[in-house]
Amino acid sequence: MSALSRRNFLALTGSAAAALSGRLATPAAAAMGPADKFDLVIKGGDVLDPSQSLRGKRDIGIRWGAIEAIEPEIPAARALKTIDASGKLVTPGLVDLHCHVYPYGSAIGIPADELVQFQGTTTVVSAGDAGVNNLAALRRYIVAQSRARIYAFVHIANNGLSAFPVAELYNIDNAQVEACAMALAENPDFLIGVKVRMSENVIFKHGLEPLKRGIQACEMCGWPAKMMVHIGGVETGPLMSDILNLLRPGDVLTHAYSGAPNIAGAFTNIVQDGKLLPAALAAKQRGVIFDVGHGGGSFDFTVAEVAIPGGCSPDTISSDIHVFSGNSPGMPYLPNVMSKFMAMGFSLEQVVTMATTAPAKIINRAPKLGTLQIGAPGDVAILDLVEGPVTFVDTRNNKRDGKALLKPVQTVINGVPFGRPYQAPFAVR
């Protein structure tokens, strides 16, 4: 091959690679002519995008499934379809770090797309619904046909949550390290890491062994997989500190503010005898992620009200929504959980950050998810910020009063709204 032809070949392959990556390196707007139309314009909303420190009235133009423009005004004539978001809050599509979205394959999963109208979620993470034995079915039959983006933590137990409410780790032989590591190694584009539930009513008397096996699988797999560790009703107080001491920077402590007691009725979580465990603060300080994971039994205002002033603020707000928690008085749909933290003194900007940019970084999908930046997928949540007195309840029937409630109105994924305005063809992916 001559030098000239080799140079031409390299130039061609470089341009082909850029095209295959979905977008060129130049700003997306450069591809649009002045007469070209946006496929969808979301007009007149109060846009809040923490990833860009952006707050204000903006129009969002989406073209070919991606954010193409955020402008003070996009002329109506430039929109093929329009959503009027006047008086509404417009944020990046919400990212829920802890969900149960494996219907038909685990006992507690809800279809991700059925949750969208109640959650405003465009990206969800299956928190251990599948173990190695049923992970491929989650990927092939659920993720592949869902409009919402789905990632997952694989359960250290081979059968995941398929036997729920039967505990998956009473028999520690269900936790097979090499099989779990193989699942991680073969699915690095889909998996985030390993889930383990460390409650006494799940692991019986196995102590740290389930967590140790999960960490071992993460470290065998060949890429930096994270642990998601469920707490609540840990067997003993000292075991809780031991769990915290094993967690590595970047690992996720979910149900961080659980008040659930152990089998004997003792309170053995991160707040004991009214005080924050030193091991919890040490874990937070070395980079362990504190995730809310509200659920049906895993969020206690009285625990959060000690832990947060003590230095253990949440990094991410997640729902732990599933078929049981979704029917509980705490109503752990993501915008409702975000609203509870506003009632606890967090700002609107803070709670939106904890449900967009923060979880997107944890699942290694920043800067393209959890953002409205130019070139990002057209994932948008349109919410009502309803101001007025509201009472919230946690999972232990503690009540707190708030002044605002976030309610989902409409959600757009890849530029395609759930509901109207419909597009033709309805979807191309």
ChimeraX attribute file (.defattr): number of C-alpha atoms within 10 A of each C-alpha:
attribute: neighborCount
match mode: 1-to-1
recipient: residues
	/A:1	7
	/A:2	7
	/A:3	8
	/A:4	9
	/A:5	10
	/A:6	11
	/A:7	12
	/A:8	12
	/A:9	12
	/A:10	12
	/A:11	12
	/A:12	12
	/A:13	12
	/A:14	12
	/A:15	12
	/A:16	11
	/A:17	13
	/A:18	13
	/A:19	12
	/A:20	10
	/A:21	10
	/A:22	11
	/A:23	15
	/A:24	15
	/A:25	10
	/A:26	9
	/A:27	12
	/A:28	17
	/A:29	14
	/A:30	9
	/A:31	12
	/A:32	12
	/A:33	8
	/A:34	8
	/A:35	8
	/A:36	13
	/A:37	19
	/A:38	23
	/A:39	20
	/A:40	27
	/A:41	28
	/A:42	23
	/A:43	26
	/A:44	22
	/A:45	22
	/A:46	21
	/A:47	24
	/A:48	23
	/A:49	22
	/A:50	22
	/A:51	18
	/A:52	11
	/A:53	8
	/A:54	15
	/A:55	15
	/A:56	14
	/A:57	22
	/A:58	23
	/A:59	25
	/A:60	28
	/A:61	26
	/A:62	28
	/A:63	24
	/A:64	15
	/A:65	19
	/A:66	23
	/A:67	27
	/A:68	28
	/A:69	22
	/A:70	19
	/A:71	13
	/A:72	12
	/A:73	13
	/A:74	19
	/A:75	11
	/A:76	13
	/A:77	11
	/A:78	17
	/A:79	20
	/A:80	14
	/A:81	18
	/A:82	18
	/A:83	19
	/A:84	12
	/A:85	23
	/A:86	15
	/A:87	13
	/A:88	20
	/A:89	23
	/A:90	31
	/A:91	27
	/A:92	32
	/A:93	29
	/A:94	32
	/A:95	31
	/A:96	29
	/A:97	32
	/A:98	30
	/A:99	26
	/A:100	26
	/A:101	33
	/A:102	29
	/A:103	17
	/A:104	15
	/A:105	21
	/A:106	22
	/A:107	18
	/A:108	21
	/A:109	21
	/A:110	19
	/A:111	17
	/A:112	26
	/A:113	19
	/A:114	12
	/A:115	21
	/A:116	25
	/A:117	16
	/A:118	17
	/A:119	30
	/A:120	30
	/A:121	30
	/A:122	29
	/A:123	24
	/A:124	26
	/A:125	26
	/A:126	26
	/A:127	30
	/A:128	28
	/A:129	30
	/A:130	30
	/A:131	28
	/A:132	22
	/A:133	15
	/A:134	18
	/A:135	24
	/A:136	15
	/A:137	16
	/A:138	22
	/A:139	19
	/A:140	10
	/A:141	13
	/A:142	19
	/A:143	21
	/A:144	14
	/A:145	12
	/A:146	13
	/A:147	19
	/A:148	22
	/A:149	19
	/A:150	24
	/A:151	21
	/A:152	30
	/A:153	28
	/A:154	33
	/A:155	29
	/A:156	34
	/A:157	31
	/A:158	23
	/A:159	24
	/A:160	29
	/A:161	25
	/A:162	21
	/A:163	13
	/A:164	13
	/A:165	10
	/A:166	11
	/A:167	18
	/A:168	25
	/A:169	25
	/A:170	15
	/A:171	13
	/A:172	17
	/A:173	12
	/A:174	16
	/A:175	26
	/A:176	18
	/A:177	21
	/A:178	15
	/A:179	17
	/A:180	27
	/A:181	26
	/A:182	16
	/A:183	21
	/A:184	27
	/A:185	18
	/A:186	12
	/A:187	16
	/A:188	15
	/A:189	11
	/A:190	17
	/A:191	23
	/A:192	25
	/A:193	33
	/A:194	31
	/A:195	30
	/A:196	29
	/A:197	24
	/A:198	26
	/A:199	26
	/A:200	23
	/A:201	19
	/A:202	20
	/A:203	22
	/A:204	17
	/A:205	14
	/A:206	16
	/A:207	19
	/A:208	15
	/A:209	14
	/A:210	24
	/A:211	24
	/A:212	16
	/A:213	22
	/A:214	27
	/A:215	26
	/A:216	15
	/A:217	28
	/A:218	26
	/A:219	14
	/A:220	17
	/A:221	19
	/A:222	14
	/A:223	12
	/A:224	14
	/A:225	24
	/A:226	25
	/A:227	29
	/A:228	30
	/A:229	24
	/A:230	22
	/A:231	26
	/A:232	27
	/A:233	26
	/A:234	29
	/A:235	26
	/A:236	18
	/A:237	18
	/A:238	12
	/A:239	16
	/A:240	26
	/A:241	18
	/A:242	13
	/A:243	21
	/A:244	22
	/A:245	13
	/A:246	15
	/A:247	24
	/A:248	16
	/A:249	15
	/A:250	18
	/A:251	22
	/A:252	26
	/A:253	25
	/A:254	30
	/A:255	27
	/A:256	30
	/A:257	31
	/A:258	31
	/A:259	28
	/A:260	23
	/A:261	18
	/A:262	19
	/A:263	15
	/A:264	10
	/A:265	9
	/A:266	16
	/A:267	22
	/A:268	25
	/A:269	30
	/A:270	29
	/A:271	24
	/A:272	16
	/A:273	8
	/A:274	12
	/A:275	12
	/A:276	21
	/A:277	20
	/A:278	13
	/A:279	17
	/A:280	25
	/A:281	18
	/A:282	15
	/A:283	23
	/A:284	21
	/A:285	13
	/A:286	12
	/A:287	14
	/A:288	21
	/A:289	27
	/A:290	23
	/A:291	26
	/A:292	28
	/A:293	30
	/A:294	29
	/A:295	27
	/A:296	23
	/A:297	21
	/A:298	25
	/A:299	27
	/A:300	22
	/A:301	23
	/A:302	16
	/A:303	20
	/A:304	24
	/A:305	14
	/A:306	18
	/A:307	23
	/A:308	14
	/A:309	10
	/A:310	15
	/A:311	14
	/A:312	22
	/A:313	19
	/A:314	22
	/A:315	21
	/A:316	29
	/A:317	29
	/A:318	31
	/A:319	30
	/A:320	28
	/A:321	27
	/A:322	24
	/A:323	15
	/A:324	12
	/A:325	21
	/A:326	18
	/A:327	12
	/A:328	14
	/A:329	14
	/A:330	25
	/A:331	21
	/A:332	28
	/A:333	26
	/A:334	30
	/A:335	27
	/A:336	21
	/A:337	27
	/A:338	26
	/A:339	24
	/A:340	28
	/A:341	19
	/A:342	20
	/A:343	19
	/A:344	15
	/A:345	10
	/A:346	13
	/A:347	14
	/A:348	16
	/A:349	15
	/A:350	16
	/A:351	23
	/A:352	25
	/A:353	26
	/A:354	25
	/A:355	26
	/A:356	29
	/A:357	26
	/A:358	22
	/A:359	29
	/A:360	24
	/A:361	14
	/A:362	18
	/A:363	21
	/A:364	12
	/A:365	12
	/A:366	17
	/A:367	14
	/A:368	18
	/A:369	26
	/A:370	32
	/A:371	28
	/A:372	30
	/A:373	20
	/A:374	19
	/A:375	23
	/A:376	22
	/A:377	25
	/A:378	30
	/A:379	31
	/A:380	28
	/A:381	24
	/A:382	25
	/A:383	24
	/A:384	18
	/A:385	17
	/A:386	13
	/A:387	11
	/A:388	9
	/A:389	10
	/A:390	15
	/A:391	13
	/A:392	20
	/A:393	18
	/A:394	26
	/A:395	23
	/A:396	18
	/A:397	12
	/A:398	13
	/A:399	14
	/A:400	14
	/A:401	13
	/A:402	19
	/A:403	14
	/A:404	20
	/A:405	23
	/A:406	21
	/A:407	21
	/A:408	22
	/A:409	18
	/A:410	22
	/A:411	27
	/A:412	25
	/A:413	23
	/A:414	23
	/A:415	23
	/A:416	24
	/A:417	20
	/A:418	16
	/A:419	11
	/A:420	11
	/A:421	11
	/A:422	12
	/A:423	15
	/A:424	6
	/A:425	6
	/A:426	9
	/A:427	11
	/A:428	7
	/A:429	7
